[in-house]
């Protein structure tokens, strides 16, 4: 019943309008406003500013500047084992394990298809049938930049419009097919372990999603699919390199092909830090070169 009351109102409100308003507010640079909000966020969520590159609230020009804060150089060591797969973000691995053919576990008794998650791209989805997945939930207290789990070359990106339900645990339990119906960015790479996809899932009050190579993607919120092909470009990223960021908390879903890795399911329900080893790969190709 508690989950119901935390969720039902999201069906009634104008999700995209409220998120646009939140994006506008969080970018205000009025000193008293942004300092007040940041101070309350730090206090309420117990944010550790000591690990940030800028440790004083007054150094941030807006609340979004605070959410996308950079960390001190030594705050997130990247596991350097050549076969390690590291967490792409700070957060909690809310679900992880193996796909049941093409089905991904969202919550107990509530699955969704990888075909739907990947915007109906069946060819891409088939690469991950019976593969491995991890869902990393970023709360408002977490570091909000997204990094590479292992070395890889960027192949493509697709923007899929959709709803903007929250992605907190209560909503995940209550809203069917949540991650396959919310707005999302589907980012495809080729790695030493084969294909890899990271899905950045939007949510209500997430002011913006952006990538290093394309800049801000939302807002504006689109109504049709958008596709970018980078196969002829040289976008190579090393493990731990930044690839994108959320301007408030949300979720990243990592997909790996069948028999390419081991260990993801061991971290189910665990708090993780970006750069922490969460699995190891079985290389299927020669090492990629930039």
N, C-alpha and C positions, 0 to 999 in steps of 0.2 A: 504493500500500500504506500509506503514511503517513496519507493521508486516511482510509482504512478504520479504522485503529487509533484515530484521533481521533474517529471517529463511532460505531462499532458499539456501544459501551457505552451510548449514549444510548437504544437500543432496549430495554435490559435494566433500567434503573433507574426508580424511581417519580418521574417528572419533576415532577409537581405537588406531591407531598409534599416533595421536596428544595427546590423553589422556595419553599414556605411556610416551611420551616425557615430558609432563607437570609433571607427577608423578616424573620422574627423576630430573627435574629442581627444583621442590619444595622441594626435599629432599637434595639439595646441602647445605653443611654446611660452605661454603666459607663466612667469616664474612661480607665482603663488599657487596656481592651479596644479601645475605638473609636480611641484615639490610636495604639495599636500597629498596628491594621489600616490606618488611613488613611496612616500613615507608610510602611508597606510598599507600599501602592498607589501613593503619590506617587513613591516611589523606583523601583519596578519598571516602572511605565508612563511615567515621566518627565512627570508631570502638572505643568502650568505654573500654580501657585497665585498667581503674581504678577499674573495677569489677573483673578483672582477678587475679589469684593467683600470677602470675608474671606480674608486671606492666611495666617493662622496655623492650624495643625491644631487647636489647643486651642479655637478658636472654634466648631468644629462639634460639635453635641450627639450625633451618631450617624454611622455610616458612610453611611446613606442621606441624611442631611443634607448630607454631603460630596458624594455623587454628584449631588444635585439643586442644587448650589451655584449661586448667582447670580453674574454677572460684573460687573466694574466698568462704569460707565455707558458708557465709550468703548471697551470691549474688542471689540465687534462692531458696527462701523458698518453701517447698512443701506443698500444701494445705492438711491439715491433717484430713479433714472430712472423716469418714470411707466409705462413698458412693461416694466421689468425683472421677472423672476421670480427670487427669491433662494432659496438653499438653506434648507430648514426647520431644519437642524441641522448641528452640526459632525460630521465623519466622512469617509468615503470613498464616492464614487459607484461602487459595485461593478458596477452594470449601468445602462445608459441607452440610449434610442433610441426606435424606433417599434414599436408592437405589430404583429405579423403577423396582421391582422384582430383576432382575440380572444386571441392567444397572446403571452405575455410571456417574454422570455429570462431564465431563472434562472442557467444556466451553459451552457457549450458542450455542445450536444446534449441539453439538459434544459430544456424549456419548460413553462409551466403556463398555465391559462386565466384571463383576467380575471373570467370568470363565477364560477369557484371562489374566486378571491381575494376577491371581493366578497360572499361568503356565499350565492351562488346568486341574488342579486338581478339577474336578467337585464335588466330595464328600465334599471337604473343602469349595468350593465356595457356595454350597447349604446352608451351615451354616449361610451365611450372606445375602441370598435373602431377600429383603424387610427390611434389617437392616439399620444401620447408618454408615456414613463414614465421615472422615475429611482428607483433603489434606493440609499438612503443608509444605510450601515452605521456605527453608533456603537460604537467600542471602549471599554473601561473608562476610558481616559484622557480621553475627550471630554466636553465640556459636554453635559449630558443633558436640556436643555429643548428643546421643539419649538415652532417659531414659524411664522407665516404666510408663505408664499412670495409672496403678493400680496394686495391688498385683497379681502375677500369676506364674504359673509353665511353664517352657519352654517345648514344646512338639516336635517341629521339625523346620527345616530350609531348604529352597530350593533355590539354585542359578539358575536363569533363564538368559541365555545369550541373548543379543539383541543389539539394536542400542544404540547410546549414543548422542541423541539429547539433546540440552539444555532444561532446565525445567523452564526457565523464562516465564513470562506471555505471551509475544508475541508468543513464540514457542508453548505454551500450546493451544493458540487460533488457530494456523495454522496447526499443525501436527496431523492428525487423530490418535486416539488410542495411543497417546504418551506414557502414563504410562504403557500400555500393550505391547509396542514394545521395550521400553528401557530395558537395563540390570537391574536386580533387585534381591534383597534378600527378600524372603517371610518367615517371622518368626511367628510361630504359638504358642500361649499360651493357657492355661486353667486358667480362673479367676473365682472370685466369681460371676461374671455376665455371665458366660458361655465362649465360645470360643472367642478369640481375635487374630487378625492378625495385625502385623505391616509390611509394605512393604517399604524397603529402595530402592529408585529408583536411579540408576546411571545416570550420565549425562556427556556430553563432558567436558573435563578438570577436572573432579572429579578424583583426583589422586588415591584414594583408598577408599574402604569400608571395615570395620572390625567389628567384634563382640567381646564381652568380653570372650566368651567361646570357640571361634574357631580361634581367631586372624584374620590376614589379609585375606580377601577373594579375592579382586582384587587390582591391577593386580597380576598375569596374567589374561587375559580375556579369559574365556572358550568358547567353541563352543557347549557344551552339558549341559543338566540339571545335577545338583548335588543335592543330598538329604542327609540330616542328621536326624536321629531319636534319640531323647533324652528322650523318654518316660520312659526308665528304669534308667535314671540318675536323680540326685537330683539337678536340676538347678532351684531354686526358687528365685524370685526377688520381693522385696518390691517396692511399689509405690515410684518413684523418683530414684531408683537405675539405674546406667548407664548400658546400654546393648550394645551400639555400637557407631560408629562415622564415619563421612565423613571427608575426608581430603580437601575438598572444598565444596561449597554449593550444595545442591540438594533438595530432597523432601522425606517426610515420609507420607505414607498413612495409616490411622488407620481404621480398620473395626471392627464393633461390630454387634452382631446378633439382629434380630427383637425383639422389646419389652424388650430390656435389659438396655436401657439408655434413657435419655432425656436431651436435651439442646445443642447438638452439632451444630444444624443449627443456633442457636442464635449467633454464633461467626463467621459466614460466612463473609470473607473479613477483619477480625480483625487481628491486630498484637498481638502475644501472646508470653509469656515467658515460658520456661520449668518450670513445677511445678504449673503453674496457672490452676485453675479449669476451664474446658471447658464443662463439662457435669456431670451428676450424674447417678449412676447405680441403677438397681433394682436387688438385689442379687437373684440368682436362686438356689444356693447350699449353704451348710454350708461353713463357712470361711475356706479357704485353709490354711494348715499348712506347714511350711517349711519342 
